[in-house]
Amino acid sequence: MKFPYLHPRGYYRLAVSAFYFTQGLVFASWASRIPDIKTALGLNDAQLGSVLFAIPLGQLFAMGISGYLVGRFGSRKTLTAAAFLYPLTLIALGTISTVWQLTAALGCFGITANLYNIAVNTQGVGVERLYGRSIMATFHGLWSLAGFVGGLFSTWMVGADVSPLVNFCLIFGFSILVLLAMRGWMLPRDPKPGRKESPGRPRSFFKPDRYIVLLGVLAFVCMSCEGTMYDWSAVYFQSVIAPPKELIRLGYIACMGTMTLGRFLGDRIITRFGTITVIRISGILIASGLMTAVLLPFLIPATAGFLLVGFGISSIVPICYSLAGKSKTMRPGMALAAVSTIGFLGFLLGPPVIGFVSQALSLRWALAVVALVGLSATAIAPELRKIHERK
């Protein structure tokens, strides 16, 4: 099937967009049914938290493997496999009946999620090169949009008393249709390291250069802030802002909404002002938004502050992935895996550290610390520029 008047590179962009959307839909479908599975297995909060730790462990385990597979077989073949396996693990999650089965299934979920993530971002970097301008933020915006769609669909499934297994089977079926429809339009070859004349073999996953490490640190900063919003924004509203019960998740919704909007607007903003300027402004937005919520712990200013945080975190990770994919010393898949590994530690370590600081001092002090972490992105940006100019 061909669409008239669509440029050949448009087919590649359409396919990659569809795979980003499917990736977000699969993750949101699982996240939305966690309460049902928790109830079915009779887990308390501590037990659930321990079991959920299997997802990031699976992702960390797969980081180097994913980069190797993309480098060895190409992102097209790797994404084809991941686009089948990732939603398939949903069905496994829908059939579990014991805690150990859930733990094993979540580990597989994390592994296939990372495989999908590295492959689809490698495809995204390749398509971005064809366009010669920033389009990565839009791809990530589709992931965020799929999160809302998946949440709404699962909510409807719950309201209709549909089991998680049936819910997950429907998502699997949709994912396979997308795979069959879009597989022929995937980018056939991955981009090579940006500088053909670079001597020697490209660097490995275990020996990234300073530029890649710095991108990873920047991703770590952003993902720490993003993870804090996922895990602590509703808790902050509940314990500090103390709004009516129905408004407890208002800060979370505000942050996720502006993050999604920021990603759809991000490519134009990046093209207009440049990556370094956007990173610096993003760090300021994260810090000012969090400090607004900390210094003015009331419903309206706190919500406004979280709106700013959403805009602040929206573009940094897409920029990091885009710049990593253009590495002059590493293959795109390896560079993306290295940046993802360092960055994902922010998701893994950030929220628990916030809990320790909150316990020792207060949640307001903990968010103030996160504000400083976010502001560090502004300090990192000039260092990226210096290294880039020396290359």
PLY file of the C-alpha trace (Angstrom):
ply
format ascii 1.0
element vertex 391
property float x
property float y
property float z
element edge 390
property int vertex1
property int vertex2
end_header
0.00 0.00 0.00
1.35 3.41 -0.99
0.10 6.87 -0.14
0.10 9.38 -3.00
2.32 12.45 -2.74
4.27 10.99 0.21
8.04 11.34 -0.11
9.94 8.02 0.29
11.46 9.18 3.57
7.91 9.85 4.77
7.24 6.10 4.78
10.21 5.57 7.07
8.99 8.31 9.39
5.46 6.89 9.42
6.73 3.42 10.30
9.01 4.63 13.09
6.18 6.80 14.47
3.89 3.78 14.56
6.47 1.71 16.45
7.06 4.48 19.02
3.30 4.68 19.57
3.02 0.91 19.97
5.89 0.89 22.45
4.14 3.48 24.64
0.82 1.65 24.32
2.29 -1.64 25.55
3.95 -0.02 28.56
0.84 1.98 29.50
-1.36 -1.10 29.21
0.77 -2.94 31.76
1.05 0.04 34.11
-2.71 0.63 34.06
-3.50 -2.95 35.13
-0.96 -3.17 37.98
-3.68 -2.65 40.65
-5.69 -5.58 39.26
-2.70 -7.92 39.29
-1.70 -6.71 42.76
-5.19 -7.54 44.04
-5.29 -10.90 42.26
-2.04 -12.01 43.92
-2.84 -10.43 47.30
0.34 -8.33 47.39
0.95 -5.49 49.81
2.76 -2.29 48.77
6.19 -3.48 49.89
5.83 -6.81 48.09
4.65 -5.10 44.92
7.55 -2.67 45.05
10.03 -5.52 45.36
8.49 -7.42 42.45
8.37 -4.33 40.20
12.12 -3.97 40.67
12.43 -6.87 38.18
11.64 -4.49 35.30
14.64 -2.14 35.70
16.88 -5.11 36.48
15.81 -6.72 33.21
16.41 -3.46 31.35
19.87 -2.99 32.83
20.75 -6.61 32.04
19.74 -6.09 28.41
21.55 -2.77 27.80
24.81 -4.15 26.41
23.06 -7.09 24.71
20.63 -4.77 22.90
23.46 -2.60 21.59
25.32 -5.69 20.38
22.26 -7.13 18.60
21.48 -3.85 16.86
25.12 -3.52 15.81
25.33 -7.16 14.67
21.99 -7.66 12.94
20.76 -4.10 12.35
17.89 -2.21 13.95
15.37 -3.42 11.36
15.72 -7.10 12.23
16.10 -6.36 15.94
13.01 -4.14 16.02
11.01 -6.75 14.11
11.81 -9.31 16.81
11.26 -6.85 19.67
7.95 -5.62 18.25
6.71 -9.22 18.51
8.30 -10.20 21.83
7.55 -7.03 23.82
3.73 -7.20 23.53
3.92 -11.00 23.82
5.24 -10.58 27.37
1.98 -8.78 28.17
0.12 -12.02 27.55
2.53 -13.78 29.89
1.78 -11.13 32.53
-1.92 -11.77 32.06
-1.56 -15.49 32.77
0.54 -15.41 35.94
-0.81 -16.93 39.15
2.17 -16.78 41.53
4.66 -14.14 42.64
7.66 -15.93 41.12
5.86 -16.12 37.76
5.16 -12.39 37.94
8.80 -11.66 38.80
10.07 -13.75 35.89
7.57 -12.22 33.46
8.49 -8.69 34.55
12.17 -9.47 34.04
11.38 -10.57 30.48
9.22 -7.46 30.08
12.21 -5.30 31.02
14.57 -7.15 28.67
12.26 -6.90 25.66
11.41 -3.29 26.51
15.08 -2.35 26.33
15.59 -4.30 23.12
12.65 -2.43 21.59
13.91 0.90 22.93
17.44 0.69 21.49
16.21 -0.64 18.12
13.44 1.93 17.63
15.67 4.83 18.68
18.34 3.66 16.22
15.67 3.71 13.51
14.61 7.16 14.70
18.17 8.49 14.47
18.46 7.14 10.92
15.23 8.78 9.80
16.25 12.03 11.48
19.42 12.04 9.39
17.36 11.73 6.22
15.39 14.83 7.22
18.47 16.80 8.22
16.68 18.40 11.16
15.37 17.46 14.59
12.38 15.10 14.59
13.32 12.89 17.57
11.22 14.83 20.08
8.08 14.16 18.02
8.79 10.43 18.09
9.04 10.54 21.89
5.88 12.66 21.97
4.03 9.79 20.29
5.27 7.48 23.04
3.85 9.88 25.64
0.58 10.22 23.73
0.28 6.43 23.61
0.63 6.43 27.38
-2.56 8.47 27.68
-4.38 6.37 25.07
-3.32 3.12 26.72
-4.40 4.39 30.11
-7.81 5.44 28.81
-8.30 2.12 27.00
-7.37 0.11 30.08
-9.67 2.23 32.22
-12.50 1.41 29.84
-11.54 -2.28 30.01
-11.67 -2.18 33.81
-15.04 -0.44 33.72
-16.35 -3.16 31.40
-15.02 -5.82 33.81
-12.58 -7.16 31.20
-9.70 -9.23 32.60
-6.07 -8.12 32.20
-5.43 -11.16 29.96
-8.10 -10.14 27.44
-6.93 -6.52 27.64
-3.34 -7.60 26.93
-4.39 -9.93 24.10
-6.13 -7.02 22.37
-3.00 -4.87 22.68
-0.89 -7.75 21.36
-3.21 -8.12 18.37
-2.99 -4.39 17.62
0.81 -4.49 17.93
1.08 -7.38 15.47
-1.12 -5.52 12.97
1.20 -2.51 13.23
4.23 -4.76 12.76
2.76 -6.42 9.67
1.64 -3.10 8.18
4.85 -1.17 8.85
7.62 -3.74 8.55
8.12 -3.06 4.84
8.60 0.64 5.51
11.29 0.32 8.17
14.66 1.92 7.48
16.68 -0.85 5.78
20.16 0.24 6.92
21.43 1.90 10.08
23.54 5.06 9.97
27.28 4.65 10.39
29.46 6.63 12.84
29.36 10.27 11.79
33.01 10.62 10.71
34.02 8.07 8.10
37.65 8.95 8.35
37.89 8.06 12.07
40.85 5.68 12.46
40.47 2.21 13.91
37.36 0.36 14.92
34.38 2.17 16.50
34.43 2.24 20.30
32.58 -0.48 22.18
29.70 -0.22 24.64
32.16 -0.60 27.53
34.53 2.17 26.36
32.44 5.21 25.43
34.22 8.51 24.87
33.78 11.57 27.10
31.08 13.02 24.85
28.89 9.91 25.17
29.48 9.76 28.93
28.44 13.41 29.25
25.27 12.73 27.24
24.59 9.82 29.59
25.03 12.08 32.63
22.62 14.58 31.09
20.10 11.79 30.48
20.66 10.65 34.08
19.79 14.16 35.32
16.60 14.30 33.26
15.48 10.75 34.05
16.04 11.34 37.77
13.65 14.29 37.58
11.20 12.40 35.37
11.24 9.37 37.69
10.59 11.68 40.63
7.51 13.04 38.88
6.23 9.54 38.16
6.70 8.24 41.69
6.45 11.26 44.00
4.29 13.97 42.40
1.01 12.47 43.62
2.54 11.73 47.02
3.70 15.36 47.30
0.21 16.61 46.52
-1.34 14.16 48.97
0.98 14.84 51.92
2.04 18.47 51.40
-0.56 20.22 49.23
-3.46 18.22 50.73
-6.08 18.99 48.07
-9.47 17.21 47.78
-9.07 13.51 47.06
-10.03 13.84 43.40
-7.22 16.38 42.80
-4.34 14.39 44.30
-3.03 13.38 40.84
-3.44 16.88 39.39
0.29 17.64 39.59
1.16 14.37 37.87
-1.38 14.99 35.11
-0.11 18.55 34.65
3.49 17.38 34.33
2.72 14.53 31.94
0.48 16.76 29.83
3.12 19.45 29.29
5.79 16.80 28.77
3.75 15.37 25.91
3.00 18.81 24.47
6.64 19.84 24.84
7.79 16.81 22.88
5.47 17.60 19.98
6.69 21.20 19.95
10.28 20.29 20.75
11.55 19.67 17.22
10.56 23.14 16.04
12.04 24.74 19.16
15.29 22.78 18.81
15.56 23.69 15.12
14.93 27.35 15.94
17.19 27.80 18.97
19.63 24.87 18.88
20.17 21.93 21.21
22.49 23.64 23.69
20.10 26.55 24.28
17.16 24.17 24.72
19.09 22.07 27.25
20.03 25.16 29.27
16.46 26.46 29.29
15.14 22.99 30.16
17.33 22.83 33.27
16.08 26.25 34.36
12.44 25.20 33.82
12.88 22.02 35.88
14.53 23.88 38.76
12.14 26.85 38.76
9.08 24.59 38.51
10.12 22.39 41.41
11.13 25.35 43.57
7.76 26.98 42.87
6.03 23.87 44.20
8.40 23.73 47.20
8.23 27.42 48.20
4.51 27.84 47.44
2.92 24.56 48.56
-0.60 25.44 47.50
-2.77 23.89 44.79
-2.51 26.48 42.01
1.19 27.45 42.26
2.26 23.84 42.83
0.30 22.73 39.76
1.83 25.58 37.74
5.26 24.52 38.95
4.73 20.94 37.81
3.55 22.27 34.44
6.97 23.92 34.07
8.73 20.71 35.10
6.89 18.82 32.35
8.12 21.28 29.74
11.62 21.08 31.21
11.97 17.31 31.00
10.25 16.97 27.62
13.18 17.51 25.25
16.37 16.53 27.07
16.23 12.75 26.58
15.24 13.00 22.88
18.16 15.41 22.39
20.55 13.00 24.15
19.43 10.09 21.97
19.66 12.20 18.82
23.18 13.40 19.62
24.29 9.90 20.66
23.05 8.51 17.35
25.31 10.99 15.56
28.42 9.87 17.44
31.65 9.99 15.42
33.33 7.25 17.44
30.59 4.66 18.12
27.95 2.84 16.11
24.48 4.33 16.75
23.14 1.23 18.51
26.12 1.05 20.87
26.08 4.80 21.54
22.35 4.73 22.32
22.82 1.72 24.61
25.62 3.48 26.51
23.61 6.69 26.97
20.51 4.71 27.93
22.43 2.69 30.50
23.82 5.74 32.29
20.56 7.66 31.96
18.35 4.84 33.13
20.22 4.70 36.39
18.44 7.99 37.11
15.10 6.19 36.91
16.47 3.41 39.07
18.24 5.44 41.76
16.47 8.81 41.77
13.09 7.94 43.33
14.54 5.77 46.15
17.05 8.50 47.07
14.17 10.96 47.24
12.51 8.62 49.72
15.61 8.55 51.94
15.99 12.34 51.87
12.30 12.77 52.57
12.50 10.42 55.54
15.55 12.22 56.95
14.38 15.79 56.30
11.06 16.28 54.50
9.56 15.76 51.05
9.84 19.50 50.36
13.59 19.35 51.02
13.82 16.27 48.81
12.19 18.08 45.88
14.53 21.01 46.45
17.43 18.59 45.97
15.85 17.37 42.72
15.58 21.02 41.62
19.36 21.34 41.98
19.83 18.12 40.02
17.65 19.51 37.23
19.54 22.79 37.24
22.79 20.90 36.65
21.60 20.29 33.06
22.18 24.01 32.48
25.78 23.63 33.64
26.39 20.52 31.52
25.21 22.12 28.27
28.28 24.36 27.71
30.58 21.36 28.26
28.75 19.49 25.50
29.30 22.45 23.19
33.04 22.57 23.96
33.54 18.87 23.26
31.45 19.06 20.07
33.46 22.02 18.77
36.73 20.16 19.37
35.58 17.15 17.34
0 1
1 2
2 3
3 4
4 5
5 6
6 7
7 8
8 9
9 10
10 11
11 12
12 13
13 14
14 15
15 16
16 17
17 18
18 19
19 20
20 21
21 22
22 23
23 24
24 25
25 26
26 27
27 28
28 29
29 30
30 31
31 32
32 33
33 34
34 35
35 36
36 37
37 38
38 39
39 40
40 41
41 42
42 43
43 44
44 45
45 46
46 47
47 48
48 49
49 50
50 51
51 52
52 53
53 54
54 55
55 56
56 57
57 58
58 59
59 60
60 61
61 62
62 63
63 64
64 65
65 66
66 67
67 68
68 69
69 70
70 71
71 72
72 73
73 74
74 75
75 76
76 77
77 78
78 79
79 80
80 81
81 82
82 83
83 84
84 85
85 86
86 87
87 88
88 89
89 90
90 91
91 92
92 93
93 94
94 95
95 96
96 97
97 98
98 99
99 100
100 101
101 102
102 103
103 104
104 105
105 106
106 107
107 108
108 109
109 110
110 111
111 112
112 113
113 114
114 115
115 116
116 117
117 118
118 119
119 120
120 121
121 122
122 123
123 124
124 125
125 126
126 127
127 128
128 129
129 130
130 131
131 132
132 133
133 134
134 135
135 136
136 137
137 138
138 139
139 140
140 141
141 142
142 143
143 144
144 145
145 146
146 147
147 148
148 149
149 150
150 151
151 152
152 153
153 154
154 155
155 156
156 157
157 158
158 159
159 160
160 161
161 162
162 163
163 164
164 165
165 166
166 167
167 168
168 169
169 170
170 171
171 172
172 173
173 174
174 175
175 176
176 177
177 178
178 179
179 180
180 181
181 182
182 183
183 184
184 185
185 186
186 187
187 188
188 189
189 190
190 191
191 192
192 193
193 194
194 195
195 196
196 197
197 198
198 199
199 200
200 201
201 202
202 203
203 204
204 205
205 206
206 207
207 208
208 209
209 210
210 211
211 212
212 213
213 214
214 215
215 216
216 217
217 218
218 219
219 220
220 221
221 222
222 223
223 224
224 225
225 226
226 227
227 228
228 229
229 230
230 231
231 232
232 233
233 234
234 235
235 236
236 237
237 238
238 239
239 240
240 241
241 242
242 243
243 244
244 245
245 246
246 247
247 248
248 249
249 250
250 251
251 252
252 253
253 254
254 255
255 256
256 257
257 258
258 259
259 260
260 261
261 262
262 263
263 264
264 265
265 266
266 267
267 268
268 269
269 270
270 271
271 272
272 273
273 274
274 275
275 276
276 277
277 278
278 279
279 280
280 281
281 282
282 283
283 284
284 285
285 286
286 287
287 288
288 289
289 290
290 291
291 292
292 293
293 294
294 295
295 296
296 297
297 298
298 299
299 300
300 301
301 302
302 303
303 304
304 305
305 306
306 307
307 308
308 309
309 310
310 311
311 312
312 313
313 314
314 315
315 316
316 317
317 318
318 319
319 320
320 321
321 322
322 323
323 324
324 325
325 326
326 327
327 328
328 329
329 330
330 331
331 332
332 333
333 334
334 335
335 336
336 337
337 338
338 339
339 340
340 341
341 342
342 343
343 344
344 345
345 346
346 347
347 348
348 349
349 350
350 351
351 352
352 353
353 354
354 355
355 356
356 357
357 358
358 359
359 360
360 361
361 362
362 363
363 364
364 365
365 366
366 367
367 368
368 369
369 370
370 371
371 372
372 373
373 374
374 375
375 376
376 377
377 378
378 379
379 380
380 381
381 382
382 383
383 384
384 385
385 386
386 387
387 388
388 389
389 390
